[in-house]
Amino acid sequence: MQRIALITGAGRGIGAATALELGRRGFHVIVNYHRDAAAAASVAAEIAASGGSAQAVQADVCEPGQVADLVAACERVDALVCNANISPPFAPLTELSWPDFSGKVIGELSAVFHVTQQVLDLMRKQGEGRIVYVSSLSADLVRPGAIAHATAKAALNTFAQHVAAEAGGWGIAVNTVAPAGVRTEGSAAMRTPQTEAALARRSVLGRMLDPRDVAAVIGSVLDGGFGAVAGAHIPVDAGYRVLPG
């Protein structure tokens, strides 16, 4: 039986790279997207062109009704990657409105809550499954303007720990992957040659992370090599936390 992976926010960036990685590893990939149908269709087509199988499925994962339709379209779910991005406001607390701050935190959690709840029901019946939450190293850092983003990711990390504890008894392994700065479309507005050079200096790769770097780790976690690991928080930072600036 072919394994099925559902990836939220899989039309671009880390999600798209993860879809391609899991397709290469033999999963049938459900490429979830919210708005950009063309990007998701392109990812699914690239997987198929490489000999894999995939389908693009639209759903706003913050809406429980749409999540129900998304999960109902899946024959089963062996692997869930919660990657859907909720764009954060980057501003200091003194300049943030409550709606902007709370919208980021609530959006981050709603993007994982509904799909986790409904996929867990499937996995519990299967008696197995794996879930990866894509978080961020920002949850553990203090940097200007990142209070909303960091708070939301810290909440996600706590959520993931509780899901790991609850789901482990059903044979479901839940882990979190937390990248540092990654070269994606979403991060383009905040990147400068100076920031990229600074990240390269604090990287064993000698460069800023690419989405494929993160996808390779997620693929390893989901593809059996981490079968005995649950409740782990896995930083993917190429040494950022330990290398001097």
C-alpha positions as CSV (number, residue, x, y, z in Angstrom):
1,M,0.0,0.0,0.0
2,Q,1.4,3.4,-1.0
3,R,1.9,5.8,1.9
4,I,0.0,9.1,1.7
5,A,1.4,12.4,3.0
6,L,-0.7,15.5,3.5
7,I,1.3,18.8,3.5
8,T,-0.4,22.0,4.3
9,G,0.9,25.2,2.5
10,A,2.7,23.1,0.0
11,G,2.6,25.4,-3.0
12,R,5.9,27.1,-2.4
13,G,8.9,27.4,-0.1
14,I,9.5,24.7,2.5
15,G,6.2,23.1,1.8
16,A,6.9,22.7,-1.9
17,A,10.4,21.3,-1.2
18,T,9.0,18.8,1.3
19,A,6.3,17.7,-1.2
20,L,9.0,17.0,-3.8
21,E,11.2,15.2,-1.2
22,L,8.3,13.0,0.0
23,G,7.3,12.3,-3.6
24,R,10.9,11.1,-4.2
25,R,10.6,8.9,-1.2
26,G,7.6,7.1,-2.6
27,F,4.7,8.9,-0.9
28,H,1.6,9.9,-2.7
29,V,1.5,13.6,-1.8
30,I,-1.5,15.7,-1.1
31,V,-0.3,19.2,-2.0
32,N,-2.6,21.5,0.0
33,Y,-2.8,25.2,-0.9
34,H,-5.0,28.1,0.0
35,R,-5.0,30.6,-2.9
36,D,-2.2,29.8,-5.5
37,A,-3.7,26.9,-7.5
38,A,-1.1,27.3,-10.3
39,A,1.9,26.9,-7.9
40,A,0.4,23.8,-6.2
41,A,-0.4,22.3,-9.6
42,S,3.2,22.9,-10.7
43,V,4.5,21.1,-7.6
44,A,2.2,18.1,-8.2
45,A,3.2,18.0,-11.9
46,E,6.9,18.1,-10.9
47,I,6.4,15.1,-8.6
48,A,4.6,13.2,-11.3
49,A,7.3,14.1,-13.9
50,S,9.9,12.5,-11.5
51,G,7.9,9.3,-11.4
52,G,5.9,10.0,-8.2
53,S,2.2,10.7,-7.6
54,A,0.6,13.8,-6.2
55,Q,-2.6,15.9,-6.3
56,A,-3.2,19.5,-5.5
57,V,-6.1,20.1,-3.1
58,Q,-7.4,23.6,-2.1
59,A,-8.4,24.2,1.5
60,D,-8.0,27.0,4.0
61,V,-6.7,25.0,7.0
62,C,-7.9,27.7,9.4
63,E,-11.5,26.8,8.5
64,P,-12.8,23.6,10.0
65,G,-15.3,22.9,7.3
66,Q,-12.7,23.1,4.6
67,V,-10.4,20.9,6.6
68,A,-13.1,18.3,6.9
69,D,-13.4,18.2,3.1
70,L,-9.6,18.1,2.7
71,V,-9.3,15.1,5.1
72,A,-12.3,13.4,3.7
73,A,-10.6,13.4,0.3
74,C,-7.7,11.4,1.7
75,E,-8.0,7.6,1.6
76,R,-5.7,7.5,4.6
77,V,-2.9,9.8,6.0
78,D,0.4,8.2,7.0
79,A,2.3,11.5,7.3
80,L,1.0,15.0,8.1
81,V,3.3,18.1,7.7
82,C,1.8,21.2,9.2
83,N,3.6,24.0,7.3
84,A,0.9,26.5,6.3
85,N,2.3,30.0,6.8
86,I,0.4,32.8,8.6
87,S,2.2,36.0,7.6
88,P,3.2,37.8,10.8
89,P,3.4,41.6,11.4
90,F,7.0,42.6,12.1
91,A,6.9,45.6,14.5
92,P,7.8,46.4,18.1
93,L,5.1,45.9,20.7
94,T,4.6,49.7,21.0
95,E,3.6,49.8,17.4
96,L,1.5,46.7,17.2
97,S,-2.3,46.6,17.4
98,W,-4.0,43.9,19.4
99,P,-5.8,42.6,16.3
100,D,-2.5,42.2,14.4
101,F,-0.8,40.5,17.3
102,S,-3.6,38.2,18.3
103,G,-4.4,37.5,14.6
104,K,-0.9,36.0,14.1
105,V,-1.1,33.9,17.3
106,I,-4.6,32.7,16.7
107,G,-3.9,32.1,13.0
108,E,-0.8,30.1,13.7
109,L,-2.7,27.8,16.1
110,S,-5.9,27.5,14.0
111,A,-3.7,26.4,11.0
112,V,-2.6,23.4,13.0
113,F,-5.6,22.7,15.4
114,H,-8.3,21.7,12.9
115,V,-6.1,19.6,10.6
116,T,-4.4,17.9,13.5
117,Q,-7.6,17.0,15.2
118,Q,-9.2,15.5,12.1
119,V,-6.1,13.7,10.9
120,L,-5.5,12.3,14.4
121,D,-8.9,10.6,14.2
122,L,-7.8,8.9,11.0
123,M,-4.4,7.9,12.3
124,R,-5.9,6.6,15.5
125,K,-8.1,4.2,13.5
126,Q,-5.0,3.2,11.4
127,G,-3.0,2.6,14.6
128,E,0.0,4.5,13.2
129,G,1.1,7.7,11.7
130,R,3.6,10.6,11.9
131,I,3.2,14.3,12.2
132,V,5.7,17.1,11.7
133,Y,5.1,20.7,12.7
134,V,7.2,23.3,10.9
135,S,8.1,25.8,13.6
136,S,11.0,28.4,13.6
137,L,14.2,29.0,15.6
138,S,12.6,32.5,16.2
139,A,10.6,31.0,19.1
140,D,13.9,30.8,21.0
141,L,15.4,34.1,19.9
142,V,14.8,37.7,20.8
143,R,15.2,40.1,17.8
144,P,13.7,43.5,16.9
145,G,10.1,43.4,15.7
146,A,9.6,39.6,16.0
147,I,7.4,39.5,19.1
148,A,4.3,38.3,17.3
149,H,6.1,35.8,15.2
150,A,8.2,34.4,18.1
151,T,5.2,34.2,20.4
152,A,3.1,32.4,17.8
153,K,5.9,29.8,17.2
154,A,6.5,29.3,20.9
155,A,2.8,28.5,21.2
156,L,3.0,26.1,18.3
157,N,5.9,24.3,20.0
158,T,3.9,23.9,23.2
159,F,0.9,22.6,21.2
160,A,3.1,20.1,19.4
161,Q,4.4,18.7,22.7
162,H,0.9,18.1,24.0
163,V,-0.2,16.5,20.8
164,A,2.9,14.2,21.0
165,A,1.9,13.1,24.5
166,E,-1.7,12.5,23.6
167,A,-1.0,10.7,20.3
168,G,1.9,8.6,21.3
169,G,-0.2,5.9,22.9
170,W,-2.0,5.4,19.6
171,G,1.3,4.7,17.7
172,I,1.6,8.2,16.3
173,A,4.9,9.9,16.5
174,V,4.8,13.7,16.6
175,N,7.9,15.9,16.2
176,T,8.7,19.6,15.5
177,V,11.3,20.8,13.0
178,A,12.5,24.4,13.6
179,P,14.5,26.0,10.8
180,A,16.6,29.2,11.1
181,G,16.5,31.7,8.3
182,V,15.6,30.0,5.0
183,R,15.8,31.5,1.5
184,T,12.2,31.5,0.5
185,E,9.7,33.8,-1.3
186,G,8.2,34.5,2.1
187,S,11.5,35.7,3.6
188,A,12.6,37.7,0.6
189,A,11.3,41.1,1.9
190,M,13.4,40.7,5.1
191,R,16.7,39.5,3.4
192,T,19.6,41.7,2.5
193,P,23.0,40.8,1.3
194,Q,24.2,41.7,4.8
195,T,21.8,39.3,6.6
196,E,22.5,36.5,4.1
197,A,26.3,36.9,4.7
198,A,25.8,36.9,8.5
199,L,23.8,33.7,8.2
200,A,26.4,32.1,6.0
201,R,29.1,32.9,8.6
202,R,27.1,31.0,11.2
203,S,26.5,28.0,9.0
204,V,28.5,24.8,8.6
205,L,27.2,24.8,5.1
206,G,28.8,28.1,4.4
207,R,25.6,29.6,3.1
208,M,22.0,30.4,4.1
209,L,19.6,27.5,4.4
210,D,17.6,26.5,1.3
211,P,14.1,24.9,1.5
212,R,15.6,21.6,0.4
213,D,17.8,21.5,3.5
214,V,14.7,21.6,5.7
215,A,12.8,19.2,3.5
216,A,15.6,16.6,3.7
217,V,15.3,16.6,7.5
218,I,11.5,16.4,7.4
219,G,11.7,13.5,4.9
220,S,14.1,11.6,7.2
221,V,11.8,12.1,10.2
222,L,8.8,10.8,8.3
223,D,10.4,8.0,6.4
224,G,11.2,5.6,9.2
225,G,14.7,6.7,10.2
226,F,13.3,8.5,13.2
227,G,10.8,5.7,14.1
228,A,11.7,5.7,17.8
229,V,11.7,9.6,18.2
230,A,8.6,11.4,19.5
231,G,8.1,14.7,21.1
232,A,11.4,16.0,19.7
233,H,12.2,19.6,18.8
234,I,14.7,19.4,16.0
235,P,16.5,22.6,15.1
236,V,17.6,22.9,11.5
237,D,20.0,25.9,11.7
238,A,23.3,24.6,10.2
239,G,25.0,25.6,13.5
240,Y,23.5,29.1,13.9
241,R,23.0,28.6,17.7
242,V,26.6,27.6,18.4
243,L,28.8,29.3,15.7
244,P,30.0,32.8,16.5
245,G,28.7,35.7,14.3
